[in-house]
Amino acid sequence: MRSIWNGNISFGLVSIPIKMYPATEDHSVSFRQIHTADGGRIRYRKICELEEKQVETGEIGRAYEDADGALIPITDEDLAALPLPTTRSLEIEAFVSAAEIDPLQMGDAYYLGVNGTAAAKPYALLREALRRSEKVAIAKYVHRGRERLGMLRVVGDALAMHRLLWPDEVRDATGVAPKEKVKVRPAELDLADTLMATLGEVDLSELHDEYHEALEALVAAKVSGTAPVAGPGEEPGGAQVVDLMAALQDSVRSARQARGEAAGGEEQATVTELRGRKKAAAKKAPTAKRGASSASGRTATAKKTATGTTQKKAEKKTGSKKAAARTTTARTAAKAPAGKSAKKTTAKTATKSAAKTAAKKTGAKQGPRAAS
């Protein structure tokens, strides 16, 4: 393992030469950027803006850019001349309980190993002192151009250090929590406790990165020229408004089934029924009766409405017949002559009828005489 920092642990007047090693590693698969058209590698080159040519890493230094955009070079000699005792030393400031450290402050982890055989005795002394006191050491050190804060603790037979953020580097959580006032019922807390107890504890060493394994299988399939076989992933569900009690009960049931416990073995005693549910159910019964009465009333009203509609239809038919009769009478009256003309027509008709009647009678009397 390659060390990334060499220095000393300053423990009062005791100095412990050490080397710092990375305690963690990232097991993600690294990819390269390519040109999708022809598969060529995409590379980044460091170009000097003044000369417009590529510069090697050994020729690159550092500079500070001020507000006007001017670059002020800062050399390694400038940094080494800073009056900091922590440039090459881990200065232990205090020993505190690990519970006093906010996990939000904890960053990268490192192992601290001895640098030379002479460092073995003071190294073991500090390790055993921390173990017996059940405390951690808070130290300052300089790494990568910055003074940093670290926490030393015992891991097995070695000393480990966690980089800590400075307290003012941790942002406040104001505005993150929900603004709405939410009341959690005791029954919901009881179910949450039951779910926590059902899930139980876990051996962290048994947890593994399934995505990383699937990604490695995909790369291996591509290398061998075979088509990767993978099922579709689960679609993320949107936010839903659910019954919290029902969701907790289903979660407890699913957790027990996953652990191989019988579904009938659920502890109903841990589920406290919410108050007022039975009363609420009792109050709903009169509502049902009122609903039935309302339904009967609506039926009677519907019958009356149907009867009235039938009567109205009959009246409309009768009115239509009367109107038709009146129309016929009016048409007849319109055809008949009016005033004096009507009287003259009537008199002429009567005279013609009388003449025809007299002629018939005269013909009847003359007929017998001609026969004799």
C-alpha positions as CSV (number, residue, x, y, z in Angstrom):
1,M,0.0,0.0,0.0
2,R,1.4,3.4,-1.0
3,S,1.5,6.1,1.6
4,I,0.1,9.5,0.7
5,W,1.5,11.6,3.6
6,N,4.5,11.3,5.9
7,G,4.9,13.1,9.2
8,N,4.7,12.8,13.0
9,I,2.0,12.5,15.6
10,S,2.8,15.0,18.3
11,F,1.5,13.6,21.6
12,G,2.7,16.2,24.1
13,L,6.5,15.9,24.1
14,V,6.2,12.4,22.4
15,S,6.7,12.3,18.7
16,I,5.6,9.3,16.7
17,P,6.9,9.1,13.0
18,I,4.0,7.8,10.9
19,K,2.9,7.2,7.3
20,M,-0.7,7.9,6.2
21,Y,-2.5,5.3,3.9
22,P,-6.0,5.5,2.4
23,A,-8.3,3.3,4.5
24,T,-11.0,3.1,1.8
25,E,-11.3,2.4,-1.9
26,D,-13.9,3.1,-4.5
27,H,-15.0,-0.1,-6.3
28,S,-16.9,1.6,-9.0
29,V,-16.1,0.7,-12.6
30,S,-14.3,3.6,-14.4
31,F,-15.2,4.4,-18.0
32,R,-13.4,6.3,-20.7
33,Q,-14.9,8.9,-23.0
34,I,-15.0,7.9,-26.7
35,H,-16.2,9.4,-30.0
36,T,-19.4,7.5,-30.7
37,A,-18.9,7.9,-34.5
38,D,-15.6,5.9,-34.7
39,G,-14.8,4.8,-31.1
40,G,-11.7,7.0,-30.8
41,R,-10.6,8.0,-27.3
42,I,-11.4,11.5,-26.1
43,R,-8.5,13.0,-24.2
44,Y,-8.0,16.2,-22.3
45,R,-4.8,18.1,-22.9
46,K,-3.4,21.0,-20.7
47,I,-2.8,23.9,-23.0
48,C,-1.0,27.1,-22.1
49,E,-3.2,30.0,-23.2
50,L,-0.2,32.3,-24.0
51,E,1.8,29.8,-26.1
52,E,-1.1,27.7,-27.2
53,K,0.7,24.4,-26.8
54,Q,0.4,21.4,-24.5
55,V,2.3,21.6,-21.1
56,E,3.7,18.7,-19.2
57,T,2.6,18.1,-15.6
58,G,6.1,19.0,-14.2
59,E,5.8,22.4,-15.7
60,I,2.5,23.2,-14.0
61,G,2.4,25.3,-10.8
62,R,-0.3,27.0,-8.8
63,A,-1.6,30.6,-8.5
64,Y,-4.3,32.6,-6.7
65,E,-6.7,34.5,-8.9
66,D,-7.7,37.8,-7.3
67,A,-10.9,39.8,-7.9
68,D,-9.5,41.6,-11.0
69,G,-8.5,38.3,-12.6
70,A,-4.8,38.7,-12.0
71,L,-2.9,35.4,-11.2
72,I,-0.5,35.5,-8.2
73,P,1.9,32.6,-8.3
74,I,2.2,30.5,-5.0
75,T,5.2,28.2,-4.9
76,D,6.0,25.2,-2.7
77,E,8.6,27.2,-0.9
78,D,6.0,29.8,0.0
79,L,3.8,27.2,1.5
80,A,6.7,25.6,3.4
81,A,7.6,28.9,4.9
82,L,4.1,29.3,6.5
83,P,4.4,29.5,10.3
84,L,2.3,26.4,10.9
85,P,3.5,23.6,13.2
86,T,1.0,21.2,11.5
87,T,2.8,21.3,8.1
88,R,4.5,17.9,8.8
89,S,2.8,17.0,12.1
90,L,-0.4,15.7,13.5
91,E,-0.9,18.0,16.5
92,I,-3.2,16.3,19.0
93,E,-5.4,19.0,20.6
94,A,-7.6,17.1,22.9
95,F,-9.2,13.7,23.8
96,V,-13.0,13.6,23.7
97,S,-15.8,11.0,23.6
98,A,-16.7,9.7,20.2
99,A,-20.3,10.6,20.9
100,E,-19.4,14.3,20.8
101,I,-18.4,14.1,17.1
102,D,-21.2,15.0,14.7
103,P,-21.2,12.3,12.0
104,L,-21.9,15.1,9.5
105,Q,-18.3,16.2,10.1
106,M,-16.7,12.9,9.2
107,G,-15.0,12.5,5.9
108,D,-12.3,10.3,4.3
109,A,-10.7,7.7,6.5
110,Y,-7.0,6.8,6.7
111,Y,-4.7,4.3,8.4
112,L,-1.7,5.6,10.3
113,G,1.2,3.2,10.3
114,V,4.6,3.5,11.9
115,N,7.6,5.0,10.0
116,G,10.6,3.1,11.4
117,T,11.1,0.6,14.2
118,A,11.7,3.4,16.8
119,A,8.1,4.5,16.4
120,A,6.6,1.1,17.5
121,K,6.7,1.8,21.3
122,P,5.1,5.3,21.3
123,Y,2.6,4.1,18.7
124,A,1.5,1.3,20.9
125,L,1.4,3.6,23.9
126,L,-1.0,6.0,22.2
127,R,-3.1,3.1,20.9
128,E,-3.6,1.5,24.3
129,A,-4.3,4.8,26.0
130,L,-7.1,5.5,23.5
131,R,-8.4,2.0,23.9
132,R,-8.5,2.1,27.7
133,S,-10.0,5.6,27.9
134,E,-12.6,4.8,25.2
135,K,-12.0,8.2,23.7
136,V,-10.8,9.6,20.4
137,A,-8.1,12.1,19.8
138,I,-8.7,15.4,17.9
139,A,-5.7,16.6,15.9
140,K,-4.8,19.3,13.3
141,Y,-2.6,18.6,10.3
142,V,-1.9,20.1,6.9
143,H,-2.7,18.1,3.7
144,R,-3.0,19.2,0.1
145,G,-2.4,22.9,0.9
146,R,-5.0,23.1,3.7
147,E,-5.0,22.8,7.5
148,R,-7.4,20.1,8.4
149,L,-9.0,18.6,11.4
150,G,-8.8,14.8,12.1
151,M,-10.1,12.3,14.6
152,L,-7.8,9.4,15.7
153,R,-9.3,6.2,17.0
154,V,-8.3,2.5,17.4
155,V,-9.3,0.0,14.8
156,G,-8.0,-3.5,15.7
157,D,-4.3,-3.1,16.5
158,A,-3.9,0.0,14.3
159,L,-4.6,3.7,14.5
160,A,-7.1,5.2,12.1
161,M,-7.9,8.8,11.4
162,H,-11.1,10.3,10.0
163,R,-10.8,13.7,8.3
164,L,-13.3,16.1,10.0
165,L,-14.9,19.1,8.5
166,W,-14.5,22.3,10.5
167,P,-17.7,23.1,12.5
168,D,-18.4,26.1,10.3
169,E,-18.2,24.0,7.2
170,V,-21.3,22.0,8.1
171,R,-24.4,23.7,6.9
172,D,-27.5,24.4,9.1
173,A,-30.5,22.2,8.5
174,T,-33.0,25.1,8.7
175,G,-35.7,24.8,6.1
176,V,-35.1,21.2,5.4
177,A,-37.7,19.7,7.7
178,P,-41.4,19.9,6.7
179,K,-43.1,23.1,7.6
180,E,-46.5,21.5,8.2
181,K,-47.4,20.6,11.7
182,V,-47.7,16.8,11.8
183,K,-49.0,14.8,14.8
184,V,-47.8,11.2,15.1
185,R,-50.2,9.0,17.0
186,P,-49.0,6.5,19.6
187,A,-50.5,3.6,17.5
188,E,-48.3,4.6,14.6
189,L,-45.3,4.7,16.8
190,D,-46.1,1.3,18.1
191,L,-46.3,-0.1,14.6
192,A,-43.0,1.6,13.7
193,D,-41.4,0.0,16.7
194,T,-42.8,-3.4,15.7
195,L,-41.4,-2.9,12.2
196,M,-38.0,-2.0,13.5
197,A,-37.9,-5.0,15.8
198,T,-39.0,-7.2,12.9
199,L,-36.3,-6.0,10.6
200,G,-33.8,-6.5,13.4
201,E,-30.1,-6.0,13.1
202,V,-27.8,-6.7,10.2
203,D,-24.2,-7.8,9.7
204,L,-22.8,-4.9,7.7
205,S,-20.2,-7.3,6.2
206,E,-23.0,-9.2,4.5
207,L,-24.2,-6.1,2.5
208,H,-22.8,-5.7,-1.0
209,D,-23.1,-3.4,-4.0
210,E,-25.6,-5.2,-6.3
211,Y,-25.3,-2.5,-9.0
212,H,-21.6,-2.8,-9.1
213,E,-21.9,-6.6,-9.5
214,A,-24.4,-6.1,-12.3
215,L,-22.2,-3.6,-14.0
216,E,-19.2,-5.9,-13.9
217,A,-21.4,-8.7,-15.4
218,L,-22.4,-6.4,-18.2
219,V,-18.8,-5.5,-19.0
220,A,-17.8,-9.2,-18.9
221,A,-20.6,-10.0,-21.3
222,K,-19.5,-7.3,-23.7
223,V,-15.9,-8.5,-23.6
224,S,-16.9,-12.1,-24.3
225,G,-19.2,-11.0,-27.1
226,T,-22.3,-12.4,-25.6
227,A,-25.5,-10.5,-25.2
228,P,-26.0,-9.4,-21.5
229,V,-29.1,-10.8,-19.9
230,A,-30.7,-8.5,-17.5
231,G,-34.3,-8.0,-16.3
232,P,-35.8,-4.6,-16.3
233,G,-35.3,-2.6,-13.2
234,E,-38.2,-1.4,-11.0
235,E,-39.7,1.8,-12.0
236,P,-39.5,4.4,-9.3
237,G,-42.9,5.1,-7.8
238,G,-44.2,8.6,-7.5
239,A,-45.2,10.2,-4.3
240,Q,-48.6,8.8,-3.1
241,V,-50.9,9.7,-0.3
242,V,-51.3,6.4,1.6
243,D,-52.9,5.2,4.8
244,L,-49.9,5.3,7.1
245,M,-51.4,2.6,9.5
246,A,-52.1,0.3,6.6
247,A,-48.7,0.9,5.1
248,L,-47.0,0.1,8.4
249,Q,-49.0,-3.1,8.9
250,D,-48.2,-4.3,5.4
251,S,-44.5,-3.5,6.0
252,V,-44.5,-5.6,9.2
253,R,-46.3,-8.4,7.4
254,S,-43.8,-8.4,4.5
255,A,-40.8,-8.2,6.8
256,R,-42.0,-11.2,8.7
257,Q,-42.7,-13.2,5.5
258,A,-39.2,-12.3,4.3
259,R,-37.7,-13.7,7.5
260,G,-39.7,-16.9,7.1
261,E,-42.1,-16.2,9.9
262,A,-45.7,-17.4,9.6
263,A,-48.2,-14.8,8.6
264,G,-50.5,-15.9,11.4
265,G,-47.8,-15.1,14.0
266,E,-48.4,-11.4,14.0
267,E,-48.5,-9.8,17.4
268,Q,-51.8,-8.0,17.3
269,A,-51.2,-6.8,20.9
270,T,-48.6,-4.4,19.5
271,V,-51.1,-2.7,17.2
272,T,-53.2,-0.1,19.2
273,E,-56.5,0.6,17.5
274,L,-57.1,4.3,17.0
275,R,-59.8,5.7,19.3
276,G,-63.1,6.7,18.0
277,R,-63.2,4.3,15.1
278,K,-66.1,2.2,16.5
279,K,-68.1,5.3,17.4
280,A,-67.6,6.6,13.9
281,A,-68.9,3.3,12.5
282,A,-71.9,3.5,14.8
283,K,-72.7,7.0,13.7
284,K,-72.7,5.9,10.1
285,A,-75.8,3.6,10.6
286,P,-78.3,6.4,11.1
287,T,-76.9,8.0,8.0
288,A,-77.7,4.8,6.1
289,K,-81.3,5.0,7.3
290,R,-81.6,8.5,6.3
291,G,-80.2,7.5,2.9
292,A,-82.9,4.8,2.6
293,S,-85.7,7.3,3.5
294,S,-84.3,9.8,1.0
295,A,-84.3,7.0,-1.6
296,S,-88.0,6.3,-0.9
297,G,-88.8,9.9,-1.1
298,R,-87.0,10.2,-4.4
299,T,-89.0,7.1,-5.7
300,A,-92.4,8.7,-4.7
301,T,-91.4,11.9,-6.3
302,A,-90.4,10.1,-9.5
303,K,-93.9,8.4,-9.6
304,K,-95.7,11.7,-9.1
305,T,-93.6,13.2,-11.8
306,A,-94.4,10.4,-14.2
307,T,-98.2,10.6,-13.5
308,G,-98.2,14.4,-14.0
309,T,-96.3,13.9,-17.3
310,T,-98.9,11.4,-18.5
311,Q,-101.8,13.7,-17.7
312,K,-100.1,16.6,-19.4
313,K,-99.7,14.5,-22.5
314,A,-103.4,13.5,-22.5
315,E,-104.4,17.1,-22.1
316,K,-102.2,18.1,-25.0
317,K,-103.9,15.4,-27.2
318,T,-107.4,16.6,-26.2
319,G,-106.5,20.2,-26.8
320,S,-105.1,19.2,-30.2
321,K,-108.4,17.6,-31.2
322,K,-110.5,20.6,-30.1
323,A,-108.2,22.9,-31.9
324,A,-108.6,20.8,-35.1
325,A,-112.4,20.9,-34.8
326,R,-112.3,24.7,-34.4
327,T,-110.1,24.9,-37.4
328,T,-112.6,22.9,-39.6
329,T,-115.5,25.0,-38.4
330,A,-113.7,28.2,-39.2
331,R,-112.8,26.9,-42.7
332,T,-116.5,26.0,-43.4
333,A,-117.7,29.4,-42.2
334,A,-115.1,31.1,-44.4
335,K,-116.5,29.2,-47.5
336,A,-120.1,30.2,-46.8
337,P,-121.4,33.5,-48.4
338,A,-122.0,36.4,-46.1
339,G,-124.6,39.3,-45.9
340,K,-127.2,40.1,-48.6
341,S,-125.5,37.8,-51.2
342,A,-126.2,34.9,-48.9
343,K,-129.9,35.8,-48.6
344,K,-130.4,36.1,-52.4
345,T,-128.7,32.8,-53.0
346,T,-131.0,31.2,-50.4
347,A,-134.1,32.7,-52.0
348,K,-133.2,31.6,-55.6
349,T,-132.5,28.1,-54.4
350,A,-135.9,28.0,-52.7
351,T,-137.7,29.2,-55.9
352,K,-136.0,26.7,-58.1
353,S,-136.9,23.9,-55.7
354,A,-140.6,24.9,-55.6
355,A,-140.8,25.1,-59.4
356,K,-139.3,21.6,-59.8
357,T,-141.8,20.2,-57.2
358,A,-144.8,21.8,-59.1
359,A,-143.6,20.4,-62.4
360,K,-143.4,16.9,-61.1
361,K,-146.9,17.1,-59.7
362,T,-148.4,18.5,-63.0
363,G,-146.6,15.7,-65.0
364,A,-148.1,13.1,-62.7
365,K,-151.7,14.3,-63.2
366,Q,-151.5,14.5,-67.0
367,G,-150.1,11.1,-67.4
368,P,-153.4,9.1,-66.5
369,R,-155.5,11.2,-68.8
370,A,-153.4,10.5,-71.9
371,A,-153.7,6.8,-71.2
372,S,-157.5,6.8,-71.3
